[in-house]
Amino acid sequence: MKYPVLSLLVAFAMPSFADDVRSGGATTTFKQGANAFSQPASNLPLSERIDFSVGNSFFRNPWVSAPASTDARDGLGPLFNTNGCQNCHIKDGRGHLPEAGDDNAVSMLIRLSIPAMTAEQQKQLIMDGNIPEPNYGGQLQDFALPGVEPEAKVNIHFETHVETFADGTEVTLRKPIIVLSDLHYGDMHPDTEMSLRIAPPMIGLGLLEALPASQLTAIAEKQTKANRGISGRVNRVWDIKKNASVIGRFGWKAGQPTLMQQNAAAFNGDLGLTSHLFSVENCTSSQSSCDTLPNGGKPEVSEKILNFVEFYSQHLAVPARRNIDDPQVMAGETLFAEADCGSCHQTSLKTASIEGRPALSNQTIHPYTDLLLHDMGEGLADNRNEFIANGQEWRTAPLWGLGYTQEVNGHTHYLHDGRARNALEAVLWHGGEAKASKQRVLKMNKQEREALVAFLNSL
């Protein structure tokens, strides 16, 4: 290849793809350090920051079992993964896998389902996206209230393989393997599908929600017409409030349509709390504790609280890009473009005008995502469908804020299950539609690889 000298010269001559450091437009925060992901949108008026703070309190503080004197936060469980949203989205950032000798699996979870076999189950897919495992439901809960058995104990083992660059450099990649023990509610269905997920960052979600659906479908059409092997598609998911199938945006497979529904689903699945959107406890017919133990009211999370949490999650600011004029970063940006990474990790998008959300409206943003599903190959496959997303498809993950992960969360675990221990490993797991881009990266020499990573860490 012709790098690195020519790449550096070209990079000096090229303007940055993002026209400035403000990844989130006028919402961008310039706060750095451990709390960089926890800042309100910079253009949010002071009069509305009270609502942001109230939402933050319900997101951050723990919920307790019922009955309790704190009746606004009671009703936890009886089966759950955590007692507070912040425990998974640590400092509003990214979850992680347990390290060797560490059994802390709080910021990850396991989705469960079985294949749809009957006509009735096929119809159920339209509204639910998949068929829950009969004894354990759609998500494994590994914690429970006193006197109640958790569903199971989760352990993670790793398989490894080696990727080799053209210059002979080897990188060992790891793949987490789920090992369950102490199943307390019977055997699992023999065809159970399991998918390990870590909590994604919370930044910029309101901006992604404000992107017009027409913009996303136009990107998909453009990718198909380009005929370069990249062809994203929107997920079609069920909007409970609208009682209709709409475009999905949130979650690793774009399985939720709105932040309101995403948050309510997390309250239900992760904390065992009901709301007006998810009014049924997260127990199956094999689990009687939901019927026998006190609850925190009907619903346990009021519509008012959901509104505050929605406002909070919509207005968490994206931190500003850093080092955009650094020659190494600029060279890495050129390499990113030449590897065609920007086809999926779209650089610039524009939000619509959203009623009641002026801070999020009409913003030019740089999220590095198209919010579309792409076939990422067998290596990343979880072999589990979610609405129309198949077992090899994943939504393009936004890259904004990537370089802040270490200082906010103290690690750099990436991808849906945290298998990648750094940005380069994440790139090397790309396959399927992204295989050609990965092959271009494998041809890069050490200096070029370091430039690419420097660019990614500038976001």
C-alpha positions, 0 to 999 in steps of 0.5 A: 500500500501507498501509506503512511506518507501519502496518507498523511499528505492527503489528510492534510489537504482534506477537510474533516468529514465532520465540519466541526467538533460538535458531534451532537450539533448544538446539544454537544457538551465539551465536558471531559473526564469520568462524567462526560456522558452524563451532561445535559444537552448544552442548548437545553434551557435552564428551565428544563434542566430540572426535568432532566435532573428529576429523570436522572434521579429515577435513572440513577437511584436504586428501586426497592421491594414493595411495600416500602416507605419510598413508594415512588421507587418500590416494586422491584422484582421479584426477579430482576437483573439489577435494581437501578438503570445506572448499574448497567449503563454505568455513568450513562456509558457502556457495560462490560463482561466479567473479567477473569475471576470476577462474577460481576455480570450486572451490566450484561444480560441474556436474551432468550427465545425459541423458534416460531413453529406454529401459525400462532407463534408466527403471528406473535412475531409481528408484535413481540419480535420473538417467542419467549422461552416457556419457563424463563421468558424473553430474558434471563434474570440472575437476581431475585428478592430474598426468599425467591430463587434467581432463574440461573447463575451465569458464567462466561467462557471464551473461545479464541482465534487469531487474525493476521495482518499482511505484515505478520502481526497477529491479534487474538480475538475472543468470543464469549460462550454462555454457561448457565448453571443452577436453573431453578425453574425447570429445563430450558427448551431444547431449541432455546436461542441465547444472545448475550448483550452488554448495555450500550451508551446513553448519549445522543439517543434523543437525536437518533430518535429525531432522525426522520424515517425517510432519511433512514430509508433513503440511506438504505436505498442508496446503499443498495443502488451503489451495488458494493455489497452493502445493503442495510435495511430498517427493522420493522417493530411493534409500537405499543402506543401506536398499535402499529408496525414502525421503524426500529431504532434502539437496541443492538438489533433496532428492536425498539421504536422509541425511547419511551418504549425502550425505557419501559421495556428495560424497567420491565425486563431488567428491574421487574417493574410494570408500567402502562406499556408493559403491565404484566410482571416478568414472571412465566407460568413456572414462576409463582412469586409474581402472584404471591409477593406484594407489588408496588402498585399498578403500574409500578412505574407511573406515566409521570416517572416514565416521562421524566426518564424519557426526557432525561434519556433524550437529552444526554449530550454527546461529548465533543470530538477531540484532536481533529487537527492532529495529523495522525487522526486526519490520516486515520480519517482518510483510511476510514473513508478509503476502507468504505467504513462510512457507508454504514457508519454515516458521518452526517445526518440531520434531525427533524423538527420535533414538537416539544423538543426544540433542543433536539430539532434541526440539528446536524449531527455526526453519529457515525451510524445509519441505524440500519440492519446489516449482515455482519457474518457468521463470526458475530452471529447470535443466530436469534431473530428479532422482528425482521432482523435475522441471526446475522444482522445487527444495527450499525452501532453509533461511534460518537463518544467512542474515545471517551469510553476508557475515561468514563467506564474504565474499559474499552469493551465493544460490540453487542456482547463486549467481546472486543477489548479495543477498537481494533478488535471490534473492526476485526470482528466485522464480516458479512457486508463489512468483510471487504472493509475488514480486508482493507484494514488487514492490509494496513501496516502498523502506522496506518492501523495506529492512525485508524484507531487514533481517528476512532478515538477522536470521536 
